Amino acid sequence: MIVEYIRYRIDQQDAEEFEAAYERAAVPLAAAPQCVDYELSRCVDEPEWYILRITWTSAEDHLQGFRAGEHFGAFFSAIKPYVRQIEEMRHYERTAVRGTGSSVPSLYDWAGGTEAFERLTETFYEQVLKDDLIGPLFAHMDPGHPRYVAMWLAEVFGGPSRYTDERGGYHHMLVQHLGKAITEPQRRRWVNLLMDAADVVGLPADPEFRAAFASYIEWGTRLAFANSQPGARPPRQAPVPRWGWGVAPPYFPTS
């Protein structure tokens, strides 16, 4: 992905119409498959300055795909009166220097930290071993397995990187599923038992947390299901996913 920044200097008497123009332009922009997201910000200290940020799938997709595509005409028509007020227009690559602050707690902290995830997995695997459908998959489970899964979940939801540091990260988790030929009924039973365990151990029940928690469990188990099938060739190296409030890692379909 590539980030485009466009800096405008707009006379204050034109500010209302400028923002209205971009509200109109946002319709074709959002419809363009090359656009990932966008945001128009106004400077508080010097209100005549605006910065438009657009994330594109690539610079080439922006310059050739979008500008030559069906949505560009309507977009440009809306903002054309303000093109001469552009002071800067550049593409920027993201670097590895990024993160989140502490104004919003991580899902890990909200859940109750490592102790909460260990309670969850201990209770969960007690039920797994009793289950006729998925119990056989774990008949020879390492006694430490519940704790290892707790480490994985803790890292995914914003906690310490112990699974990466001590267990080998994504690659180690991946190889646990290769060749297992998990069935869809088994995947669903795994999800249902984990959700039941979350209730039993008292994980936060607010809709925001449970929605984020459930979205990762669905996403993660569907990947595990796909990776376990005969002939699957998933990537062998990747970072452990980091899950936020309503945010999934970027995903670009291959077909």
VOPAGU-2260 file (C-alpha; in pm, 1 decimal, decimal comma):
REM VOPAGU-2260
SITE   aa  ch    i         X         Y         Z
SITE  MET   A    0       0,0       0,0       0,0
SITE  ILE   A    1     101,1     360,5     -51,3
SITE  VAL   A    2     -20,9     675,4     124,0
SITE  GLU   A    3     -86,7     995,8     -68,4
SITE  TYR   A    4     -93,1    1328,2     113,5
SITE  ILE   A    5    -241,1    1637,6     -50,7
SITE  ARG   A    6    -203,1    1969,4     129,1
SITE  TYR   A    7    -446,0    2250,5      47,6
SITE  ARG   A    8    -456,7    2615,1     145,4
SITE  ILE   A    9    -820,4    2725,9     136,7
SITE  ASP   A   10    -951,1    3073,6     217,5
SITE  GLN   A   11   -1173,3    3052,1     521,7
SITE  GLN   A   12   -1474,3    3191,2     337,5
SITE  ASP   A   13   -1446,7    2893,5      99,4
SITE  ALA   A   14   -1397,2    2628,3     365,4
SITE  GLU   A   15   -1759,6    2515,3     389,1
SITE  GLU   A   16   -1796,1    2463,4      14,8
SITE  PHE   A   17   -1452,5    2297,9      -2,6
SITE  GLU   A   18   -1555,6    2038,9     254,5
SITE  ALA   A   19   -1887,6    1990,8      76,6
SITE  ALA   A   20   -1699,9    1934,9    -249,3
SITE  TYR   A   21   -1494,5    1660,7     -89,4
SITE  GLU   A   22   -1807,4    1500,8      53,0
SITE  ARG   A   23   -1927,9    1472,3    -307,4
SITE  ALA   A   24   -1587,1    1356,2    -428,9
SITE  ALA   A   25   -1576,4    1091,2    -157,3
SITE  VAL   A   26   -1856,6     895,6    -324,6
SITE  PRO   A   27   -1662,8     799,8    -640,1
SITE  LEU   A   28   -1338,3     779,5    -440,9
SITE  ALA   A   29   -1485,9     521,0    -203,5
SITE  ALA   A   30   -1622,5     326,7    -500,0
SITE  ALA   A   31   -1278,0     294,7    -660,6
SITE  PRO   A   32   -1120,0     -48,4    -599,1
SITE  GLN   A   33    -775,6     113,0    -582,3
SITE  CYS   A   34    -871,8     317,9    -273,6
SITE  VAL   A   35    -817,8     160,1      68,9
SITE  ASP   A   36    -931,5     454,5     285,1
SITE  TYR   A   37    -923,3     834,2     301,7
SITE  GLU   A   38    -950,4    1120,9     549,6
SITE  LEU   A   39    -969,9    1498,8     517,3
SITE  SER   A   40    -828,4    1692,2     815,6
SITE  ARG   A   41    -831,8    2064,8     890,7
SITE  CYS   A   42    -556,7    2240,3    1081,5
SITE  VAL   A   43    -664,2    2375,5    1421,0
SITE  ASP   A   44    -377,0    2624,3    1453,1
SITE  GLU   A   45    -407,0    2762,9    1099,7
SITE  PRO   A   46    -758,4    2676,7     974,9
SITE  GLU   A   47    -684,1    2762,2     613,0
SITE  TRP   A   48    -469,2    2447,1     585,1
SITE  TYR   A   49    -621,1    2110,4     498,7
SITE  ILE   A   50    -454,7    1772,9     448,8
SITE  LEU   A   51    -618,3    1493,9     253,8
SITE  ARG   A   52    -482,3    1146,0     320,7
SITE  ILE   A   53    -564,8     866,2      76,7
SITE  THR   A   54    -431,0     513,3     110,5
SITE  TRP   A   55    -399,0     341,6    -228,0
SITE  THR   A   56    -330,4     -22,1    -303,3
SITE  SER   A   57     -17,6     102,3    -484,4
SITE  ALA   A   58     113,6     417,2    -651,5
SITE  GLU   A   59      67,1     252,9    -990,7
SITE  ASP   A   60    -292,2     165,5    -907,4
SITE  HIS   A   61    -353,5     529,1    -820,0
SITE  LEU   A   62    -177,4     693,0   -1113,5
SITE  GLN   A   63    -281,7     444,7   -1381,5
SITE  GLY   A   64    -572,4     244,5   -1244,1
SITE  PHE   A   65    -775,0     513,9   -1068,3
SITE  ARG   A   66    -690,8     805,8   -1295,0
SITE  ALA   A   67    -772,3     602,2   -1603,6
SITE  GLY   A   68   -1074,5     438,0   -1446,0
SITE  GLU   A   69   -1445,3     501,8   -1440,4
SITE  HIS   A   70   -1456,0     684,3   -1104,8
SITE  PHE   A   71   -1192,5     950,1   -1166,6
SITE  GLY   A   72   -1412,1    1180,6   -1375,6
SITE  ALA   A   73   -1674,0    1231,2   -1105,1
SITE  PHE   A   74   -1405,8    1264,8    -837,9
SITE  PHE   A   75   -1209,3    1527,0   -1028,9
SITE  SER   A   76   -1520,8    1719,6   -1128,9
SITE  ALA   A   77   -1610,5    1770,5    -764,1
SITE  ILE   A   78   -1269,2    1898,7    -652,2
SITE  LYS   A   79   -1156,4    2071,5    -974,9
SITE  PRO   A   80   -1224,0    2427,2    -844,2
SITE  TYR   A   81    -964,0    2370,2    -571,6
SITE  VAL   A   82    -680,7    2211,3    -766,9
SITE  ARG   A   83    -490,0    2539,5    -781,8
SITE  GLN   A   84    -495,3    2557,4    -403,0
SITE  ILE   A   85    -285,2    2241,6    -374,4
SITE  GLU   A   86      47,1    2321,4    -206,9
SITE  GLU   A   87     185,4    1967,6    -199,5
SITE  MET   A   88      87,3    1628,7    -340,9
SITE  ARG   A   89     315,8    1332,9    -270,4
SITE  HIS   A   90     313,3     955,8    -223,8
SITE  TYR   A   91     467,1     815,1      95,4
SITE  GLU   A   92     567,3     462,9     192,1
SITE  ARG   A   93     487,1     345,4     542,4
SITE  THR   A   94     782,3     248,2     760,3
SITE  ALA   A   95     809,7       1,4    1046,1
SITE  VAL   A   96     792,1     290,7    1293,7
SITE  ARG   A   97     429,0     284,0    1399,5
SITE  GLY   A   98     215,0     170,3    1687,7
SITE  THR   A   99     -70,6     264,4    1913,6
SITE  GLY   A  100     -88,8     476,7    2223,8
SITE  SER   A  101    -245,5     401,7    2557,9
SITE  SER   A  102    -560,0     612,3    2537,5
SITE  VAL   A  103    -757,0     300,5    2442,6
SITE  PRO   A  104    -680,9     -24,4    2629,8
SITE  SER   A  105    -576,2    -325,8    2424,8
SITE  LEU   A  106    -810,5    -621,2    2400,9
SITE  TYR   A  107    -553,5    -806,7    2612,7
SITE  ASP   A  108    -578,7    -553,5    2894,2
SITE  TRP   A  109    -957,1    -527,5    2867,0
SITE  ALA   A  110    -989,7    -905,4    2893,3
SITE  GLY   A  111    -784,2    -914,5    3212,6
SITE  GLY   A  112    -435,9    -999,2    3087,3
SITE  THR   A  113    -252,3   -1330,9    3081,9
SITE  GLU   A  114    -441,9   -1472,8    3379,4
SITE  ALA   A  115    -774,4   -1430,2    3200,3
SITE  PHE   A  116    -655,6   -1608,8    2887,5
SITE  GLU   A  117    -506,7   -1892,8    3091,9
SITE  ARG   A  118    -839,6   -1939,0    3273,9
SITE  LEU   A  119   -1012,0   -1938,0    2936,9
SITE  THR   A  120    -794,4   -2204,2    2775,5
SITE  GLU   A  121    -785,5   -2428,2    3083,7
SITE  THR   A  122   -1165,8   -2433,3    3099,3
SITE  PHE   A  123   -1194,6   -2466,5    2722,8
SITE  TYR   A  124    -965,2   -2766,8    2686,5
SITE  GLU   A  125   -1133,6   -2944,7    2976,2
SITE  GLN   A  126   -1447,2   -2943,3    2762,1
SITE  VAL   A  127   -1259,7   -3019,9    2439,4
SITE  LEU   A  128   -1122,6   -3344,9    2579,2
SITE  LYS   A  129   -1475,3   -3456,8    2670,6
SITE  ASP   A  130   -1620,1   -3373,0    2330,2
SITE  ASP   A  131   -1693,3   -3659,8    2090,1
SITE  LEU   A  132   -1639,1   -3450,4    1776,5
SITE  ILE   A  133   -1312,7   -3267,0    1844,3
SITE  GLY   A  134   -1181,7   -3456,8    2145,5
SITE  PRO   A  135   -1001,6   -3714,2    1924,8
SITE  LEU   A  136    -799,5   -3432,7    1762,7
SITE  PHE   A  137    -649,2   -3358,9    2105,1
SITE  ALA   A  138    -623,3   -3711,9    2244,3
SITE  HIS   A  139    -243,9   -3685,2    2273,2
SITE  MET   A  140    -232,6   -3317,8    2367,5
SITE  ASP   A  141      79,6   -3182,5    2538,6
SITE  PRO   A  142     -17,4   -3096,5    2899,6
SITE  GLY   A  143     118,3   -2746,8    2833,8
SITE  HIS   A  144    -103,8   -2692,5    2529,8
SITE  PRO   A  145    -370,9   -2481,7    2704,8
SITE  ARG   A  146    -102,0   -2247,3    2834,7
SITE  TYR   A  147      58,0   -2221,0    2491,6
SITE  VAL   A  148    -274,0   -2130,0    2331,3
SITE  ALA   A  149    -325,3   -1870,9    2605,6
SITE  MET   A  150      14,5   -1724,1    2513,0
SITE  TRP   A  151     -90,3   -1709,7    2146,7
SITE  LEU   A  152    -422,3   -1539,8    2222,2
SITE  ALA   A  153    -256,0   -1295,9    2461,2
SITE  GLU   A  154      -8,3   -1191,3    2190,6
SITE  VAL   A  155    -277,3   -1165,7    1923,2
SITE  PHE   A  156    -489,4    -937,3    2140,0
SITE  GLY   A  157    -207,7    -696,6    2221,5
SITE  GLY   A  158     -21,2    -863,7    2507,9
SITE  PRO   A  159     345,6    -963,2    2540,4
SITE  SER   A  160     512,2   -1144,2    2250,1
SITE  ARG   A  161     581,7   -1460,6    2447,8
SITE  TYR   A  162     447,6   -1697,0    2183,4
SITE  THR   A  163     685,6   -1548,0    1929,4
SITE  ASP   A  164     978,7   -1536,1    2170,8
SITE  GLU   A  165     931,8   -1874,5    2336,7
SITE  ARG   A  166     734,4   -2089,6    2092,4
SITE  GLY   A  167     842,6   -1980,9    1744,8
SITE  GLY   A  168     554,8   -1751,8    1650,5
SITE  TYR   A  169     337,3   -1792,9    1343,7
SITE  HIS   A  170     542,9   -2073,0    1189,8
SITE  HIS   A  171     509,2   -2292,3    1498,5
SITE  MET   A  172     134,0   -2237,5    1515,0
SITE  LEU   A  173     100,2   -2309,7    1144,0
SITE  VAL   A  174     269,5   -2649,8    1157,7
SITE  GLN   A  175      29,8   -2761,3    1432,2
SITE  HIS   A  176    -249,9   -2756,2    1173,5
SITE  LEU   A  177     -80,8   -2882,4     856,9
SITE  GLY   A  178    -223,4   -3211,9     734,6
SITE  LYS   A  179    -486,7   -3236,8    1009,5
SITE  ALA   A  180    -779,0   -3220,9     760,2
SITE  ILE   A  181   -1005,2   -3038,8    1005,4
SITE  THR   A  182   -1371,6   -3058,9     907,3
SITE  GLU   A  183   -1613,2   -2767,1     912,2
SITE  PRO   A  184   -1825,1   -2925,6    1189,1
SITE  GLN   A  185   -1507,6   -2963,0    1398,1
SITE  ARG   A  186   -1413,8   -2599,8    1338,1
SITE  ARG   A  187   -1757,4   -2484,2    1444,7
SITE  ARG   A  188   -1756,2   -2699,8    1755,0
SITE  TRP   A  189   -1416,2   -2552,7    1850,5
SITE  VAL   A  190   -1557,4   -2201,5    1813,7
SITE  ASN   A  191   -1874,1   -2281,2    2009,1
SITE  LEU   A  192   -1687,8   -2442,5    2297,3
SITE  LEU   A  193   -1448,1   -2148,3    2319,7
SITE  MET   A  194   -1735,0   -1899,9    2327,2
SITE  ASP   A  195   -1900,5   -2104,1    2600,2
SITE  ALA   A  196   -1575,3   -2106,2    2796,8
SITE  ALA   A  197   -1552,4   -1726,0    2762,7
SITE  ASP   A  198   -1888,5   -1704,0    2938,6
SITE  VAL   A  199   -1790,9   -1953,8    3207,5
SITE  VAL   A  200   -1467,8   -1774,3    3302,8
SITE  GLY   A  201   -1625,9   -1430,2    3282,9
SITE  LEU   A  202   -1444,6   -1262,4    2996,0
SITE  PRO   A  203   -1588,2    -913,8    2942,4
SITE  ALA   A  204   -1938,8    -938,7    2801,6
SITE  ASP   A  205   -1967,8    -590,5    2649,5
SITE  PRO   A  206   -2064,2    -602,2    2281,0
SITE  GLU   A  207   -1748,5    -424,2    2164,6
SITE  PHE   A  208   -1510,2    -673,5    2323,7
SITE  ARG   A  209   -1711,6    -980,6    2232,2
SITE  ALA   A  210   -1748,8    -865,7    1871,1
SITE  ALA   A  211   -1372,1    -816,3    1837,5
SITE  PHE   A  212   -1298,5   -1142,9    2018,1
SITE  ALA   A  213   -1545,2   -1340,3    1805,5
SITE  SER   A  214   -1419,0   -1186,7    1482,3
SITE  TYR   A  215   -1064,9   -1306,8    1550,3
SITE  ILE   A  216   -1182,5   -1655,0    1650,5
SITE  GLU   A  217   -1379,8   -1684,2    1326,6
SITE  TRP   A  218   -1090,5   -1547,1    1119,8
SITE  GLY   A  219    -828,3   -1760,2    1290,3
SITE  THR   A  220   -1022,3   -2086,9    1282,3
SITE  ARG   A  221   -1112,1   -2042,2     917,8
SITE  LEU   A  222    -743,1   -1998,0     836,0
SITE  ALA   A  223    -656,7   -2304,0    1044,4
SITE  PHE   A  224    -927,3   -2501,1     863,9
SITE  ALA   A  225    -793,3   -2399,2     520,9
SITE  ASN   A  226    -430,6   -2460,7     618,6
SITE  SER   A  227    -513,0   -2808,8     748,4
SITE  GLN   A  228    -653,6   -2938,7     420,0
SITE  PRO   A  229    -460,7   -3184,6     199,9
SITE  GLY   A  230    -245,7   -2998,0     -51,2
SITE  ALA   A  231    -267,2   -2664,6     130,5
SITE  ARG   A  232      38,9   -2446,0      76,7
SITE  PRO   A  233       9,1   -2151,6     316,8
SITE  PRO   A  234     297,6   -1908,0     362,5
SITE  ARG   A  235     547,5   -2051,2     610,7
SITE  GLN   A  236     660,5   -1721,1     756,4
SITE  ALA   A  237     445,3   -1432,7     877,6
SITE  PRO   A  238     408,1   -1222,9    1192,4
SITE  VAL   A  239     162,1   -1319,9    1461,0
SITE  PRO   A  240    -154,0   -1120,8    1380,2
SITE  ARG   A  241    -233,6    -831,3    1610,8
SITE  TRP   A  242    -604,8    -780,4    1661,3
SITE  GLY   A  243    -765,9    -453,6    1765,2
SITE  TRP   A  244   -1110,1    -316,2    1833,6
SITE  GLY   A  245   -1294,4    -392,8    1511,0
SITE  VAL   A  246    -973,7    -402,2    1306,6
SITE  ALA   A  247    -846,5    -692,8    1102,8
SITE  PRO   A  248    -505,0    -723,0     936,8
SITE  PRO   A  249    -498,5    -603,8     572,8
SITE  TYR   A  250    -615,3    -872,8     332,9
SITE  PHE   A  251    -591,5    -876,3     -44,5
SITE  PRO   A  252    -763,7   -1168,4    -222,7
SITE  THR   A  253    -539,7   -1355,4    -464,3
SITE  SER   A  254    -819,1   -1421,0    -710,4
